[in-house]
């Protein structure tokens, strides 16, 4: 076969796969959003769900989702960045680091349902925290920590060696070089990783079913930030409504909740791109 013809055929086949994948994803997203837009209203977004009556909302579930998100990031980001700095800047390739990286890869490949069962055994039962926000946040920390570590490690390794050498040549210590030069240069990628992890956290359900619970009290200023209360999230609520819902408008609630969740995750992704571009421009200008 003519090499030029073969190249064209392969190129067209790859174009077809790309276009097909994009159209399929776009169809799924627009179908979910289109089905749920009819149910979305201000009352739907702020009111509490109703088990046996029509007209329930998802207000507490949205609040719980954001609270667990922030609590998880408070735990995940410092640990992930610290471990990433250690692996990128202080370790050498040996048996110990190979075991650490193997453990990270293994943990990152575990199904979230396994992390949920681990959280049920350790955080809910052994620690005695019960079904609560802190149990859910700890389980999500275990789930997302490998991703944060790898993002940090790769971001730091991609920083040019010239920056490190210039900083050390000016008399800075290794720690000063890492914190004031390397981390600053890696900030755009770190923020991108944090925001993308936020989208994953917000959409997680399996791990939270066994840790944060499938109920939520009526939220007020007195109990909103109580990390030891049950906290059903939006993703868990969607699963619960589709599997156990008995209200007359269960389909409307499920469609509306799914559309809200998809829209929030899309916002997280666009926010990651926007912030990254701004930071790259600022660093390039500096």
C-alpha positions in Angstrom: 0.0 0.0 0.0 1.1 3.5 -0.7 2.6 5.0 2.5 0.8 8.3 1.8 -2.5 6.6 1.3 -1.9 4.5 4.4 -1.2 7.7 6.4 -4.4 9.3 5.2 -6.5 6.3 6.1 -5.0 6.1 9.6 -5.5 9.9 10.1 -9.2 9.7 9.0 -9.8 6.7 11.3 -8.3 8.7 14.2 -10.4 11.7 13.3 -13.5 9.5 13.3 -12.7 8.1 16.8 -12.1 11.6 18.2 -15.3 13.0 16.7 -17.3 10.0 17.8 -16.0 10.2 21.3 -16.7 14.0 21.6 -20.2 13.7 20.1 -21.0 10.8 22.5 -19.8 12.7 25.5 -21.6 15.9 24.4 -24.8 13.9 23.8 -24.7 12.4 27.3 -24.0 15.8 29.0 -26.7 17.6 27.0 -29.2 14.8 27.5 -28.7 14.9 31.3 -28.7 18.7 31.5 -31.7 18.9 29.1 -33.7 16.4 31.1 -33.0 18.2 34.4 -33.3 21.8 33.5 -37.1 21.7 33.7 -36.9 20.7 37.4 -34.3 23.3 38.4 -35.7 26.4 40.2 -34.7 28.5 43.2 -37.1 26.5 45.4 -35.6 23.3 44.2 -32.0 24.5 45.0 -32.7 25.7 48.5 -35.6 23.5 49.9 -35.2 20.2 51.7 -36.1 16.9 50.1 -39.4 15.2 50.8 -39.7 11.4 51.2 -43.4 10.9 50.5 -44.6 14.2 49.0 -43.9 15.9 45.7 -42.0 19.2 45.4 -38.8 18.3 47.4 -35.5 20.0 46.8 -31.8 19.4 47.2 -30.7 22.4 49.4 -29.1 20.4 52.3 -27.4 18.0 49.9 -25.7 20.9 48.0 -24.5 22.4 51.3 -23.3 19.1 52.5 -21.4 18.5 49.3 -19.5 21.8 49.5 -18.8 21.3 53.2 -17.3 17.8 52.6 -15.4 19.2 49.6 -13.7 21.9 51.7 -13.0 19.6 54.6 -11.5 17.0 52.3 -9.3 19.6 50.6 -8.1 20.9 54.0 -6.9 17.4 54.6 -5.7 16.3 51.1 -3.9 19.4 49.9 -1.2 19.8 52.6 -0.6 16.0 52.8 -0.5 15.5 49.1 1.8 18.5 48.4 4.1 17.5 51.3 4.4 14.0 50.1 4.9 15.2 46.5 7.7 17.5 47.6 9.4 14.7 49.5 9.3 12.3 46.5 10.3 15.0 43.9 13.0 16.8 45.9 14.4 14.6 48.7 14.3 11.0 47.7 16.6 9.0 45.4 15.6 6.1 43.3 15.9 3.0 45.4 13.8 0.1 46.8 12.0 2.3 49.4 10.9 4.9 46.8 9.8 2.2 44.4 7.7 0.6 47.2 6.2 4.0 48.0 5.3 4.7 44.3 3.9 1.2 43.9 1.7 1.7 47.0 0.5 5.1 45.6 -0.3 3.5 42.2 -2.1 0.6 43.9 -4.1 3.0 46.1 -5.1 5.2 43.2 -6.4 2.2 41.3 -8.6 0.9 44.0 -12.4 1.2 43.4 -14.1 3.8 45.5 -16.4 1.3 47.0 -13.4 -0.4 48.6 -12.3 2.9 50.1 -15.8 3.3 51.4 -15.7 -0.1 53.1 -12.3 0.8 54.6 -13.8 4.1 55.9 -16.7 2.2 57.4 -14.4 -0.2 59.2 -11.8 2.4 60.4 -13.4 5.9 60.7 -17.1 5.0 61.3 -16.6 1.9 63.5 -13.1 1.8 65.0 -12.7 5.5 65.6 -16.4 5.8 66.6 -17.2 8.8 64.4 -20.3 7.2 63.0 -21.8 8.3 59.7 -20.5 11.9 59.6 -18.8 14.5 57.5 -15.4 13.8 59.0 -15.7 10.1 58.2 -16.7 11.0 54.6 -13.9 13.5 54.3 -11.3 11.1 55.6 -12.4 8.4 53.2 -12.2 10.9 50.3 -8.8 12.0 51.5 -7.6 8.4 51.2 -9.2 8.2 47.7 -7.7 11.5 46.4 -4.3 11.6 48.2 -2.5 9.5 45.5 -3.8 11.8 42.8 -2.6 14.9 44.7 0.8 13.3 45.4 1.4 12.5 41.7 0.2 15.9 40.5 2.6 17.6 42.9 5.5 15.3 42.1 5.1 15.7 38.3 4.6 19.5 38.6 7.8 19.9 40.6 9.8 17.7 38.4 8.8 19.7 35.3 10.2 22.9 36.8 13.4 23.8 35.0 16.6 22.8 36.7 18.1 26.3 35.9 15.7 27.9 38.4 16.9 25.6 41.2 20.6 26.2 40.4 20.1 29.9 40.1 18.4 30.1 43.5 21.1 27.9 45.2 23.8 29.9 43.5 22.4 33.1 45.1 22.8 31.5 48.6 19.3 30.2 49.2 18.9 27.0 51.1 17.3 23.9 49.6 14.1 24.5 51.5 14.0 28.2 50.5 14.5 27.2 46.9 11.6 24.7 47.1 9.1 27.0 48.8 10.0 30.3 47.1 11.1 29.2 43.6 10.0 25.7 42.7 6.6 25.7 44.3 5.8 29.2 42.9 6.7 28.0 39.4 4.5 24.9 39.8 1.5 26.8 41.3 -0.6 26.7 38.0 -0.4 23.0 37.7 -1.0 22.5 41.4 -4.2 24.6 41.4 -5.4 22.7 38.3 -4.9 19.5 40.1 -6.7 20.8 43.2 -9.7 22.0 41.2 -10.0 18.8 39.1 -9.8 16.8 42.4 -12.6 19.0 43.7 -14.8 17.9 40.8 -14.0 14.3 41.5 -14.7 14.8 45.2 -18.0 16.6 44.5 -19.2 13.7 42.3 -18.2 10.8 44.5 -20.9 8.6 45.9 -19.8 5.1 46.6 -17.2 6.0 49.3 -19.6 8.4 51.0 -22.6 6.0 51.2 -20.6 4.0 53.8 -19.1 6.9 55.7 -21.0 10.2 55.4 -24.4 8.4 55.4 -27.6 8.7 53.4 -29.5 11.1 55.7 -29.1 14.7 56.6 -30.6 16.7 59.5 -32.3 20.0 58.8 -29.3 22.4 58.4 -29.1 25.5 60.5 -26.3 27.8 61.8 -26.0 25.7 64.9 -25.3 22.4 63.2 -24.1 23.3 59.7 -20.4 23.0 60.6 -20.7 20.1 63.0 -18.3 17.6 61.4 -19.8 14.7 63.4 -23.3 14.9 61.9 -24.5 12.8 59.0 -24.1 14.5 55.7 -25.9 13.1 52.6 -24.2 14.7 49.5 -25.8 15.4 46.2 -24.2 12.4 44.5 -25.4 10.1 47.2 -28.9 11.7 47.0 -29.0 10.9 43.3 -28.2 7.3 43.9 -30.7 7.1 46.8 -33.5 8.7 44.8 -33.0 6.4 41.8 -32.8 3.3 43.9 -35.2 3.9 46.9 -37.2 7.0 46.1 -40.9 6.7 46.5 -42.1 10.3 46.1 -44.6 11.0 43.3 -42.0 13.2 41.4 -39.0 11.0 41.9 -38.0 11.2 38.2 -38.0 15.0 38.3 -35.9 15.1 41.4 -33.4 12.6 40.0 -33.1 14.5 36.7 -32.8 17.9 38.4 -30.2 16.6 40.8 -28.1 15.0 38.1 -28.2 18.2 36.0 -27.1 20.3 38.9 -24.2 17.9 39.7 -23.1 17.9 36.0 -23.2 21.7 35.8 -21.1 22.1 39.0 -18.5 19.7 37.8 -18.3 21.6 34.4 -17.8 24.8 36.3 -15.0 23.2 38.3 -13.3 22.2 35.0 -13.7 25.6 33.3 -12.5 27.3 36.5 -9.3 25.1 36.5 -8.6 26.2 32.9 -9.3 29.9 33.6 -7.2 30.1 36.7 -4.3 28.1 35.0 -4.2 30.5 32.0 -4.3 33.5 34.3 -1.4 32.2 36.4 0.7 31.2 33.4 0.3 34.7 31.9 1.2 36.3 35.2 4.3 34.1 35.7 5.3 34.7 32.1 4.9 38.4 32.5 7.0 38.3 35.7 
